[in-house]
């Protein structure tokens, strides 16, 4: 999987020796693994760079192509929907910024190979006005949280962000407030395109570098997947020479997150071939990197089989899962572990129907 993803990212050929004796069961396992890691399309693109005799067996290849085709259709649907949504906002004199998945996709060699599920937007301080537009489109009231409002449009979940960060997660409110202000100041560097019905607005390089690092770290406290390291690899490659690394490192250092961010950059270099010359300066910590890498590839706590998912077993599983993630929570959000448990407990009490959902 790693060899195929790297080949697709860099336009190189995978090591043929790795696939010389691959059986159909190996390819089936690779397909499922790459799907779980969010690099299913990327891995297929890499597999197609192998000599024909080393490519997946026909049945596996056809299943893979069907899944990839569905992902490509979803990408095109999301892109057209984003253009439509931006035009709707422009009618109300509201600018719409696209960020995260759909924005990152344009940096990939093949944009449709970057898989994502929803569309994240920011309306430059006009989120409440934007909600009025969204409610008019939806024909119903929109429920808003402190961070964003959720809205389904043309079958796609749209997250209208009031803020970029979940402010309750960081070491202190001051850290969260500082990082939010830093991100907002970096948006001042944005290039405004000629506003046509097809124009879309994307983040500037310095914003993207800091935000995607912070977003990936927020997932690290739970579970990250290979796709997120691919994002870092693609981002720093696409933006080479365009990022002020002193701003990036100073912001992460002030928030106490530089060590964790350095580990992700180091893994992107060692595992995915990110050119160190394009990457921000980083200090390697092999022990920490190995722990993160092993955690990424292997299930933390195996989920109980479906036939044994009684309420008690699911509760026990979730308790073990939270306990296994303690080291990651302390790494990224020190001192917030108790709050995380309290939040989960309250959430389950409020929504008992979700307690049997095993992730």
C-alpha positions as CSV (number, residue, x, y, z in Angstrom):
1,X,0.0,0.0,0.0
2,X,2.8,2.4,0.9
3,X,4.7,1.7,-2.3
4,X,1.6,2.3,-4.4
5,X,0.7,5.5,-2.7
6,X,4.2,6.9,-3.0
7,X,4.3,6.0,-6.7
8,X,1.0,7.8,-7.3
9,X,2.1,10.9,-5.3
10,X,5.5,11.3,-7.1
11,X,4.8,9.9,-10.5
12,X,7.3,7.1,-10.1
13,X,7.0,3.3,-10.5
14,X,6.5,1.0,-7.5
15,X,9.2,-1.5,-6.5
16,X,8.3,-4.5,-8.7
17,X,9.9,-7.0,-6.3
18,X,7.2,-6.3,-3.7
19,X,4.5,-7.6,-6.1
20,X,6.3,-10.4,-7.8
21,X,4.6,-13.1,-5.7
22,X,1.4,-11.3,-4.7
23,X,-1.6,-13.6,-4.7
24,X,-5.2,-12.6,-5.1
25,X,-5.7,-12.8,-1.4
26,X,-2.8,-10.3,-1.0
27,X,-4.4,-7.9,-3.4
28,X,-7.8,-8.2,-1.7
29,X,-6.2,-7.4,1.6
30,X,-4.4,-4.5,0.0
31,X,-7.6,-3.1,-1.4
32,X,-9.4,-3.2,1.9
33,X,-6.4,-1.8,3.8
34,X,-6.0,1.1,1.4
35,X,-9.8,1.8,1.7
36,X,-9.5,1.9,5.5
37,X,-6.5,4.3,5.2
38,X,-8.3,6.7,2.8
39,X,-5.9,6.0,-0.1
40,X,-8.0,3.6,-2.2
41,X,-7.9,5.7,-5.4
42,X,-4.3,6.7,-4.9
43,X,-3.3,3.1,-4.5
44,X,-5.1,2.1,-7.6
45,X,-3.3,4.8,-9.5
46,X,0.0,3.4,-8.2
47,X,-1.0,-0.2,-9.1
48,X,-1.6,0.9,-12.7
49,X,2.1,2.0,-12.9
50,X,3.2,-1.6,-12.5
51,X,3.9,-3.8,-15.5
52,X,0.6,-5.5,-16.6
53,X,1.7,-8.9,-15.4
54,X,2.2,-7.6,-11.9
55,X,-1.0,-5.7,-11.6
56,X,-4.0,-6.9,-9.6
57,X,-5.9,-10.0,-10.9
58,X,-8.9,-9.0,-13.1
59,X,-11.6,-9.5,-10.5
60,X,-9.8,-7.5,-7.9
61,X,-8.9,-4.8,-10.4
62,X,-12.6,-4.5,-11.6
63,X,-13.9,-4.1,-8.0
64,X,-11.1,-1.5,-7.4
65,X,-12.0,0.4,-10.5
66,X,-15.7,0.4,-9.7
67,X,-14.9,1.9,-6.2
68,X,-12.5,4.5,-7.7
69,X,-15.1,5.4,-10.4
70,X,-17.6,6.1,-7.6
71,X,-15.1,8.3,-5.8
72,X,-14.4,10.2,-9.0
73,X,-18.1,10.8,-9.6
74,X,-18.4,12.0,-6.0
75,X,-15.5,14.4,-6.5
76,X,-17.0,15.9,-9.6
77,X,-20.4,16.2,-7.9
78,X,-18.8,18.0,-4.9
79,X,-16.9,20.3,-7.1
80,X,-20.0,21.3,-9.1
81,X,-22.0,21.7,-5.9
82,X,-19.3,23.9,-4.4
83,X,-19.4,26.2,-7.5
84,X,-23.2,26.4,-7.2
85,X,-23.0,27.2,-3.5
86,X,-20.4,29.9,-4.0
87,X,-22.6,31.5,-6.6
88,X,-25.6,31.4,-4.2
89,X,-23.5,33.2,-1.6
90,X,-22.2,35.8,-4.1
91,X,-25.8,36.8,-4.7
92,X,-25.9,37.8,-1.1
93,X,-22.5,39.5,-1.2
94,X,-20.9,36.7,0.8
95,X,-17.4,35.3,-0.1
96,X,-17.0,31.5,0.4
97,X,-13.7,29.9,1.2
98,X,-13.2,26.2,0.5
99,X,-10.7,24.4,2.8
100,X,-9.7,20.9,4.0
101,X,-10.5,18.0,1.7
102,X,-11.9,19.6,-1.5
103,X,-9.3,22.3,-1.3
104,X,-6.4,19.9,-0.8
105,X,-7.6,17.8,-3.7
106,X,-6.5,20.4,-6.2
107,X,-2.8,19.9,-5.0
108,X,-2.8,16.2,-5.8
109,X,-1.4,14.9,-9.2
110,X,-4.9,13.6,-9.8
111,X,-7.4,15.7,-7.8
112,X,-10.1,13.0,-7.7
113,X,-7.6,10.7,-6.0
114,X,-7.9,12.7,-2.8
115,X,-10.9,11.1,-1.1
116,X,-13.2,13.2,1.2
117,X,-16.8,13.0,2.4
118,X,-18.0,16.6,3.1
119,X,-17.4,20.2,2.1
120,X,-15.9,22.7,4.6
121,X,-16.6,26.4,4.0
122,X,-15.7,29.6,5.8
123,X,-17.7,32.8,5.1
124,X,-15.3,35.5,6.4
125,X,-17.3,36.6,9.5
126,X,-20.6,36.2,7.8
127,X,-21.5,32.7,9.0
128,X,-24.8,33.8,10.5
129,X,-25.8,35.5,7.2
130,X,-24.7,32.4,5.4
131,X,-26.9,30.3,7.6
132,X,-29.9,32.4,6.4
133,X,-29.0,31.6,2.8
134,X,-28.5,27.9,3.7
135,X,-31.9,27.8,5.5
136,X,-33.5,29.3,2.5
137,X,-32.0,26.5,0.3
138,X,-32.8,23.8,2.8
139,X,-36.3,25.0,3.7
140,X,-35.7,24.3,7.4
141,X,-33.9,25.6,10.4
142,X,-30.1,24.8,10.7
143,X,-28.6,23.6,14.0
144,X,-25.4,25.4,14.8
145,X,-22.6,24.5,17.2
146,X,-19.9,26.8,18.5
147,X,-17.6,25.6,15.7
148,X,-19.8,25.2,12.6
149,X,-23.3,24.6,11.2
150,X,-24.2,21.4,9.4
151,X,-26.3,21.5,6.3
152,X,-27.1,19.0,3.5
153,X,-27.1,20.3,0.0
154,X,-27.5,18.1,-3.0
155,X,-26.8,15.1,-0.8
156,X,-23.5,16.5,0.5
157,X,-22.8,17.5,4.1
158,X,-21.7,21.2,4.2
159,X,-20.0,22.4,7.3
160,X,-20.2,26.2,7.6
161,X,-17.4,27.1,10.0
162,X,-17.7,29.9,12.5
163,X,-14.2,29.1,13.7
164,X,-11.4,27.0,12.2
165,X,-10.5,25.3,15.5
166,X,-12.3,23.4,18.3
167,X,-11.5,25.9,21.0
168,X,-12.2,23.6,23.9
169,X,-9.5,21.1,22.9
170,X,-6.3,23.1,23.3
171,X,-4.2,23.4,26.5
172,X,-5.8,26.7,27.3
173,X,-8.2,29.2,25.8
174,X,-5.3,31.5,25.2
175,X,-3.6,28.9,23.0
176,X,-6.8,28.4,21.0
177,X,-7.4,32.1,20.7
178,X,-3.9,32.7,19.6
179,X,-4.0,30.0,16.9
180,X,-7.4,31.1,15.6
181,X,-6.1,34.7,15.3
182,X,-2.9,33.5,13.6
183,X,-5.0,31.6,11.0
184,X,-7.2,34.6,10.5
185,X,-4.2,36.8,9.9
186,X,-2.8,34.4,7.4
187,X,-6.1,34.6,5.4
188,X,-5.1,38.2,4.6
189,X,-2.6,36.8,2.1
190,X,-5.4,35.2,0.0
191,X,-5.6,35.8,-3.7
192,X,-9.1,36.8,-4.8
193,X,-10.0,35.4,-8.2
194,X,-12.1,37.2,-10.7
195,X,-15.6,36.5,-9.5
196,X,-17.5,34.5,-12.0
197,X,-20.0,31.7,-11.6
198,X,-17.1,29.2,-11.7
199,X,-14.7,30.9,-9.4
200,X,-13.7,29.2,-6.2
201,X,-11.7,30.6,-3.3
202,X,-8.9,28.5,-1.7
203,X,-6.6,29.1,1.3
204,X,-3.2,30.7,0.8
205,X,-0.1,28.5,1.4
206,X,0.9,29.7,4.9
207,X,-2.6,29.2,6.1
208,X,-2.9,25.8,4.6
209,X,0.4,24.7,6.1
210,X,-0.5,25.7,9.7
211,X,-4.2,24.7,9.5
212,X,-3.6,21.2,8.0
213,X,-0.9,20.5,10.6
214,X,-3.3,21.5,13.4
215,X,-6.1,19.6,11.9
216,X,-4.0,16.4,11.5
217,X,-2.8,16.8,15.1
218,X,-6.4,17.0,16.3
219,X,-7.0,13.7,14.7
220,X,-3.8,12.2,16.1
221,X,-5.4,12.3,19.6
222,X,-7.8,9.8,18.2
223,X,-6.7,8.0,15.0
224,X,-5.0,9.3,11.9
225,X,-4.8,7.5,8.6
226,X,-2.2,7.4,5.8
227,X,-4.3,9.9,3.7
228,X,-3.4,12.6,6.2
229,X,0.3,12.1,5.8
230,X,-0.3,12.1,2.1
231,X,-1.9,15.5,2.5
232,X,1.2,16.9,4.3
233,X,3.5,15.4,1.6
234,X,1.4,16.9,-1.2
235,X,0.9,20.3,0.5
236,X,4.6,21.0,1.2
237,X,5.6,19.8,-2.3
238,X,3.0,21.9,-4.1
239,X,3.8,25.0,-2.0
240,X,7.6,24.7,-2.1
241,X,9.2,28.1,-1.6
242,X,5.8,29.8,-0.8
243,X,5.6,29.1,3.0
244,X,7.1,31.2,5.8
245,X,8.3,28.4,8.0
246,X,9.1,30.7,10.8
247,X,5.4,31.6,11.2
248,X,4.5,27.9,11.0
249,X,7.0,26.8,13.6
250,X,6.5,29.7,16.0
251,X,2.7,29.2,16.1
252,X,3.1,25.4,16.8
253,X,5.8,26.0,19.3
254,X,3.8,28.6,21.2
255,X,0.9,26.1,21.4
256,X,3.2,23.3,22.6
257,X,2.6,21.3,19.4
258,X,5.9,21.5,17.6
259,X,7.2,18.2,18.8
260,X,4.1,16.3,17.6
261,X,4.1,18.2,14.3
262,X,7.8,17.5,13.7
263,X,7.0,13.8,14.1
264,X,4.4,13.9,11.4
265,X,6.7,15.8,9.0
266,X,9.5,13.3,9.7
267,X,7.2,10.4,8.9
268,X,6.1,12.1,5.7
269,X,9.7,12.4,4.7
270,X,10.8,8.8,5.7
271,X,7.6,6.9,4.7
272,X,6.1,8.9,1.8
273,X,9.1,10.5,0.2
274,X,8.5,14.2,1.0
275,X,11.6,16.0,-0.1
276,X,13.3,17.5,3.1
277,X,14.1,20.6,1.1
278,X,10.4,21.3,0.7
279,X,9.5,20.4,4.3
280,X,9.6,22.8,7.2
281,X,12.7,22.3,9.4
282,X,12.0,19.6,11.9
283,X,13.7,17.5,14.7
284,X,13.4,13.8,14.4
285,X,12.3,11.7,17.4
286,X,12.5,8.0,16.2
287,X,10.8,6.5,19.2
288,X,7.8,8.8,19.0
289,X,7.6,8.4,15.2
290,X,7.6,4.6,15.4
291,X,4.9,4.7,18.0
292,X,2.7,7.0,15.8
293,X,3.5,4.9,12.7
294,X,2.6,1.6,14.4
295,X,-0.6,3.1,15.8
296,X,-1.5,4.4,12.3
297,X,-1.2,1.0,10.7
298,X,-2.6,-1.2,13.4
299,X,-6.0,-1.2,15.3
300,X,-5.5,0.3,18.7
301,X,-8.1,-2.1,20.3
302,X,-9.8,-4.7,18.1
303,X,-13.5,-4.0,17.9
304,X,-15.8,-6.8,19.1
305,X,-17.3,-8.9,16.3
306,X,-20.8,-7.8,15.2
307,X,-22.4,-10.9,16.8
308,X,-21.0,-9.9,20.2
309,X,-21.8,-6.2,20.1
310,X,-24.0,-6.2,23.2
311,X,-24.4,-2.9,25.0
312,X,-22.0,-4.0,27.8
313,X,-19.3,-5.2,25.3
314,X,-19.5,-1.9,23.4
315,X,-19.2,0.1,26.6
316,X,-16.2,-2.0,27.6
317,X,-14.6,-1.6,24.2
318,X,-15.1,2.2,24.2
319,X,-13.5,2.4,27.7
320,X,-10.5,0.4,26.6
321,X,-10.2,2.6,23.5
322,X,-10.2,5.8,25.5
323,X,-7.6,4.4,27.8
324,X,-5.4,3.3,24.9
325,X,-5.5,6.8,23.5
326,X,-4.3,8.5,26.7
327,X,-0.7,8.9,25.5
328,X,-1.9,10.6,22.3
329,X,-4.2,12.9,24.1
330,X,-1.4,14.0,26.4
331,X,0.9,14.4,23.5
332,X,-1.4,16.8,21.6
333,X,-3.9,18.1,24.2
334,X,-2.1,17.8,27.6
335,X,-4.3,17.9,30.6
336,X,-7.5,17.5,28.5
337,X,-8.0,13.7,28.9
338,X,-10.5,14.0,31.8
339,X,-12.5,16.6,29.8
340,X,-12.5,14.2,26.8
341,X,-13.9,11.4,28.9
342,X,-16.5,13.7,30.4
343,X,-17.5,15.0,27.0
344,X,-17.9,11.4,25.7
345,X,-20.0,10.4,28.7
346,X,-22.3,13.4,28.4
347,X,-22.6,12.8,24.6
348,X,-23.6,9.2,25.1
349,X,-26.1,10.1,27.8
350,X,-27.7,12.7,25.5
351,X,-27.6,10.4,22.4
352,X,-27.9,6.8,23.7
353,X,-28.6,5.6,20.1
354,X,-25.0,6.2,19.1
355,X,-23.4,4.1,21.8
356,X,-23.5,1.0,19.7
357,X,-21.6,2.6,16.8
358,X,-18.1,1.1,16.8
359,X,-15.5,3.1,15.0
